Amino acid sequence: MARRRVSPEPFEVQIDSLDRQGRGRAAHNDRTLLVHGALPGESVRVKNLFGRRFRNQAEVLDVLEAAPERVTPPCPSFGACSACSLQHLAEAEQLAFKQKHLLSLLQESGGLRPERVLPPLSGARWSYRRKARLSVRDVPAKGRVLVGFRERDARFVMDMQTCHTLATPIADALPQLSRLLGSLDARSQIPQLEASCGDEQAALVLRHMEPLSAADQERLQRFELATGLRLYLQPKGPDTVHPLTSGPSQLRYALPAFDLEFRFEPLDFVQVNGSMNQLMIQQALELLALKPEHRVLDLFCGLGNFTLPLARQAGSVLGLEGSEELVARGLENARHNGLDQVSFRAVDLYGEQLQAQWPNETFDAVLLDPPRSGAEAVLPLIAATGASKLLYVSCNPETLASDAALLVRDHGYRLSAAGAMDMFPQTTHIEAMALFTRSGETVGGA
């Protein structure tokens, strides 16, 4: 069969819905067309996108009839930048879109409907992104080094002068970073920057492919002194990261509601949206409704973001984490906050020795916050702890839905509550929280 020729000429379509990536769906020439930047109910003038990765996709040229939910995106990079694709959709509709997506996945995966639908959580919506990986590319044709997120066509780097979602210290420094990197002898040998912000200080990790000259290191030191941004160098893998200049790390964030302060290193995992993190932890503890006699297991615990708040309410908490470095950081944070009812263990929760390393103990409640791949391997072990409450925090609603079906079908839990969390506003990324209980348990925070 001959491949249908795609026209380069603009044309008009009517948008009937959004797909799960936030693109408008339209029927055109007996096919479903996915339109970037369009909303349901709109009449738009579009043009086809070309290339295998953009088959059956188009982008908006003009909005002929706008949906009432449309707002003006504040960012000049909207439409070209891959980081945000929902800036044109009003806040309430973004939350509704994410909640609908989560609930539909639960229904599709296991026929599940939570007994209680939690209102979607929403915190800071702009200047919230305190962790980010920025691409770097020397573009001689433009006469400068570009620093930014990838374009929608991921082969290219955005020419960003500002960003409305990055934390302010990093967003404001983008033009200076471009000039700094453009002044280096190694300007073509730096592929990326890792940005990390605490409550008071920000840090940048420069990945460099070749050793830096003495002149380059001097330029970087002057930049660090002038801006207050702490610079780290990464010549090879993550274990080679080291500060450009001597002195202790000052990265930290506080959880005032629990009288906690966390110290972390620039490549450590921390939740990207600080205000959402506080709301998320508050909701988690309300749902678990812990008491001083309770024993809690925290899986994929990282540096203790949930572990330490849990310890403010429970009698004892055990955190399990695959990274020995993060386990050490968790112990340091527990000591820093005067918590002695917390313990941490390094356990590969995806490893072949999981069964042998698993704690042979009973727990009243379990909290888990796994990576995107989910937690299927640990579900039978969780069930065997006797925990009557299981709180699942997810950065991937697809694997949450799959794991939820197994918990209900195979392990005797029911889905008591679930709701979306808008950790990444202006994007289609969805995080979620779900509470599973065994018979006789009530839902906290009701």
DOTORZA-470450 format. One record per residue (C-alpha): residue in one letter; y negated, x negated, z negated. Coordinates in steps of 0.1 Angstrom, whole numbers, padded with zeros to 4 digits, always signed. Each point is the difference from the previous one (the first is absolute). Example, Ala and Ser with C-alpha at 12.3 -4.5 7.8 and 13.67 -1.06 7.14 Angstrom:
2
A+0045-0123-0078S-0034-0014+0007
This chain:
446
M+0000+0000+0000A-0034-0014+0009R-0024-0006-0029R-0029+0024-0001R-0032-0016+0010V-0026-0001-0028S-0035+0009+0012P-0029-0022-0010E-0024+0030+0004P-0014+0018-0031F+0013+0036-0006E-0003+0028-0025V+0026+0012-0025Q+0003+0023-0029I+0014-0014-0033D+0025+0022-0019S+0011-0022-0029L+0002-0035-0016D+0030-0022+0001R+0010-0020-0030Q-0020-0030+0012G-0032+0022+0001R-0001+0003+0038G-0009+0033+0016R+0028+0017+0019A-0008+0016+0034A+0022+0014+0028H-0009-0016+0033N+0020-0001+0033D+0032+0012-0017R-0001-0027-0027T-0013-0004-0035L-0031-0022+0000L-0010-0018-0032V-0038-0004-0002H-0017-0025-0023G-0031+0014-0017A+0007+0037+0006L+0005+0028-0024P+0018+0034+0002G-0020+0027+0017E-0022-0023+0019S-0007-0001+0037V-0004-0037+0010R-0005-0021+0030V+0024-0029+0000K+0013-0029+0020N+0035-0014+0001L+0009-0032-0018F+0021-0025+0020G+0028-0023-0009R+0035+0006-0013R-0011+0002-0036F-0024+0028+0009R+0022+0022+0022N-0010+0037-0002Q-0031-0009-0020A-0037+0005+0007E-0033-0004-0018V-0030+0022-0004L-0030-0005+0022D-0020+0031-0009V+0006+0028-0025L-0009+0032+0020E+0008+0024-0028A+0003-0015-0035A+0022+0012-0029P-0019+0010-0031E+0019-0027-0019R-0015-0028+0022V-0024-0024-0017T-0019-0029+0014P+0018-0033-0007P-0024-0025-0017C+0018-0031+0013P-0011-0014+0034S+0035-0013+0005F+0017+0034-0003G+0022+0008+0030A+0006-0037+0009C+0011-0013-0034S+0036+0006-0010A-0008+0001-0037C-0014+0035-0002S+0008+0030+0022L-0011+0030-0020Q-0037-0007-0006H-0009+0029+0022L+0019+0025-0023A-0016+0015-0031E+0012-0012-0033A+0017+0033-0010E+0018+0002+0033Q+0012-0036-0003L+0016+0009-0034A+0015+0032+0014F+0014-0019+0030K+0018-0025-0023Q+0013+0026-0024K+0014+0020+0029H+0017-0030+0014L+0016-0009-0033L+0013+0036-0007S+0013+0003+0036L+0020-0032-0004L+0016+0011-0033Q+0009+0033+0017E+0014-0017+0031S+0020-0026-0019G+0018+0020-0026G-0014+0036+0002L-0020-0009-0031R-0031+0018-0014P-0014-0013-0032E-0001+0025-0029R-0037-0010-0004V-0022-0014+0027L-0024-0025-0014P-0036+0001+0013P-0005-0030+0022L-0016-0029-0019S-0032-0015+0014G-0023-0027-0013A-0025-0024+0017R-0001+0007+0037W-0023-0028+0012S-0002-0037-0009Y+0033+0004-0018R+0023-0025+0017R+0003-0029-0025K+0030-0015+0019A+0001-0007+0037R+0014-0024+0026L-0026-0008+0026S+0007-0016+0034V-0019-0030+0012R-0004-0010+0036D-0022-0026+0018V-0014+0017+0031P-0019-0026+0021A-0011+0027+0024K-0020+0016-0029G-0011-0033-0014R+0013+0007-0035V+0030+0006-0022L+0009+0037-0006V+0011+0011-0034G+0013+0035-0005F+0028+0025+0003R+0020+0003+0032E-0012+0023+0027R+0020+0031+0009D+0015-0023+0027A+0014-0025-0025R-0003-0029+0024F-0037-0001-0008V-0021-0006-0032M-0030+0022-0008D-0034-0016+0002M-0011+0013-0034Q-0034-0004-0015T+0007+0024-0029C+0028+0023-0013H-0004+0032-0019T+0034-0001-0017L+0002-0036-0011A-0013-0008-0035T-0037-0009+0001P+0003-0038-0007I+0023-0005+0030A-0017+0025+0024D-0034-0016-0006A+0014-0034+0006L+0015+0007+0035P-0029-0014+0020Q-0002-0031-0022L+0038-0005+0003S-0002+0001+0037R-0028-0026+0000L+0019-0022-0025L+0033+0000+0018G-0018-0006+0033S-0016-0031-0015L+0034-0016-0009D+0018-0027+0019A+0031+0022-0006R-0016+0032+0014S+0030+0006+0023Q+0026-0008-0027I-0007+0028-0025P+0018+0032+0010Q-0007+0022-0030L-0018+0005-0033E+0014+0019-0031A-0027+0017-0019S+0005+0010-0037C-0025+0015-0023G-0001+0004-0038D-0025+0020-0019E-0024-0030-0001Q+0011-0026+0024A+0014-0002+0036A+0023-0026+0015L+0010-0010+0036V+0032-0018+0010L-0005-0019+0032R+0033-0005+0020H-0004-0033+0020M+0025-0014+0024E-0011-0036-0002P-0014-0021-0028L-0037+0005-0006S-0024-0029+0006A-0022-0013-0028A-0030+0014+0018D+0016+0035+0002Q+0009-0001-0037E-0036-0009-0008R-0013+0029+0021L+0024+0024-0019Q-0012-0013-0033R-0036+0006+0009F+0009+0035+0010E+0018+0007-0032L-0029-0013-0021A-0026+0021+0021T+0019+0033+0000G+0020+0000-0033L+0032+0008+0020R+0029-0020-0013L+0019-0017+0029Y+0036-0009+0001L+0019-0020+0027Q+0035+0008+0013P+0013-0028+0023K+0035+0015+0003G+0019+0027-0019P-0013+0022-0029D+0013-0026-0025T-0025-0025+0014V-0031+0020-0009H-0025-0020-0022P-0036+0002-0009L-0025-0019+0020T-0017-0012-0031S+0012-0004-0036G-0003+0026-0026P+0020+0030-0012S+0003+0033+0019Q-0025+0027-0010L+0017+0029+0018R+0005+0029-0024Y-0002+0037-0001A-0002+0024-0030L+0015+0034-0008P-0026+0012-0026A+0020+0032-0008F+0028-0021-0014D-0021-0029-0013L+0018-0024+0024E-0011-0030+0021F+0022-0016+0027R-0003-0035+0013F+0014-0008+0034E+0001-0026+0028P-0014+0007+0035L+0034+0006+0017D+0014+0022-0028F+0006+0036+0008V-0026+0023-0016Q-0008+0036+0010V-0026-0001+0027N-0023+0027-0013G-0010-0006-0036S-0014+0035-0008M+0031+0016+0015N+0022-0024-0021Q-0015+0013-0032L+0004+0036+0010M+0036-0006+0012I+0010-0016-0034Q-0016+0028-0019Q+0019+0026+0019A+0033-0020-0003L-0003+0000-0038E-0010+0036-0002L+0031+0010+0020L+0023-0022-0021A-0014+0012-0033L+0014-0030-0019K+0004-0002-0037P+0002-0030-0023E+0038+0003-0003H+0006-0002+0038R+0015-0029+0018V-0013-0005+0036L+0012-0020+0030D-0026-0011+0025L+0015-0011+0034F-0018-0021+0026C-0025-0005-0028G-0021-0029+0015L-0024-0015-0025G+0002+0030-0023N-0024+0025+0016F+0020+0029-0013T+0021-0019-0026L-0029-0007-0024P-0015+0036+0000L+0035+0013-0006A+0002-0022-0030R-0032+0015-0014Q+0021+0032-0005A+0037-0008-0001G+0019-0019-0027S+0014-0026+0024V-0003-0008+0038L+0021-0022+0021G-0014-0011+0034L+0022-0013+0028E-0015-0019+0029G+0015-0022+0028S-0028-0026-0001E+0003-0025-0028E-0037-0008+0004L-0010+0036-0006V+0024+0002-0030A-0018-0030-0015R-0034+0017+0008G+0012+0032-0017L+0010-0019-0031E-0034-0017-0001N-0018+0033+0004A+0021+0016-0028R-0009-0029-0023H-0036+0002+0011N-0002+0036-0010G+0020-0004-0033L+0030+0020+0011D+0033-0011-0015Q+0021+0031+0008V+0001-0011+0036S+0026-0022+0017F+0004-0012+0036R+0030-0012+0019A+0003-0015+0035V+0026+0021+0019D+0005+0002+0037L+0000+0038+0004Y+0013-0003+0036G+0024-0029-0007E+0038-0002+0001Q+0001-0009-0037L-0020+0031-0010Q+0029+0017-0018A+0006-0031-0021Q-0036-0005-0008W-0007+0036-0009P-0008+0006-0037N+0030+0018-0017E-0023+0022-0020T-0011+0036-0003F-0036+0012+0006D-0019+0032-0005A-0021-0004+0031V-0002-0021+0031L-0030-0008+0022L+0004-0017+0034D-0025-0011+0025P+0021-0016+0028P-0011-0016+0033R-0001+0020+0032S+0038-0003+0005G+0006+0022-0030A+0025-0002-0029E+0033+0014+0012A+0020-0029-0014V-0012+0005-0036L+0003+0038-0001P+0036+0002-0014L-0009-0027-0026I-0031+0020-0011A+0021+0031-0003A+0025-0019-0022T-0027-0009-0025G-0001+0036-0012A-0037+0003+0007S-0011+0036-0001K-0033-0007+0018L-0005-0021+0031L-0034-0006+0014Y-0001-0013+0036V-0032-0016+0013S+0002-0005+0037C-0019-0018+0028N+0022+0016+0026P+0007+0037+0000E+0028-0003+0025T+0022-0021-0024L-0012+0020-0030A+0013+0032+0018S+0033-0017+0008D+0005-0013-0036A-0011+0034-0014A+0028+0017+0019L+0025-0024-0015L-0013+0004-0035V+0003+0038+0002R+0033+0002+0020D+0020-0028-0017H-0016-0009-0033G-0008+0033-0018Y-0037-0001+0001R-0024+0027+0011L-0034-0005+0017S-0024+0012-0027A-0033-0011+0015A-0014-0019+0030G-0033-0007+0016A-0018-0024+0024M-0024-0027-0012D-0028-0013+0022M+0002-0037-0007F-0013-0008+0035P-0028+0025+0009Q-0011+0002+0036T+0035-0010+0011T+0033+0019+0006H+0018-0021-0026I+0015+0023-0027E+0011-0009-0035A+0017+0026-0022M+0013+0007-0035A+0031+0020-0008L+0015+0010-0034F+0038+0006-0002T+0015+0015-0031R+0034+0010-0013S+0007+0035-0013G-0018+0010-0032E-0030-0023+0006T-0035+0013+0004V-0027-0014+0023G-0027-0020-0018G-0037+0008+0008A+0008+0036+0010
